Amino acid sequence: MQFSFATKIEQHRSAMNEPRWRELCEAIMRETDAGRLLRLVEALNNELGQRKGELKLVHSHLDTHQDEES
């Protein structure tokens, strides 16, 4: 069970290699329209927020699992 949590954490660490993340970053770098740029940055912030929430959940499960082993 601990292996699956470690795997999940590693997946989050490599998030920058995921197509959606890369696509948003590239679009932000190319964008010249201020309104569109703002929407892209908001989309990237949403992605970061989702990942942060998922990572908190993984850490919570890890802490619970480690407490059970003690």
Buried (B, 14 or more C-beta within 10 A) or exposed (E): EEEEBEEBEEBEEEBEEBEEBEEBEEBBEEBEEEEEBEEBBEBBEEBEEEBEEBBEEBEEBBEEEEEEEE
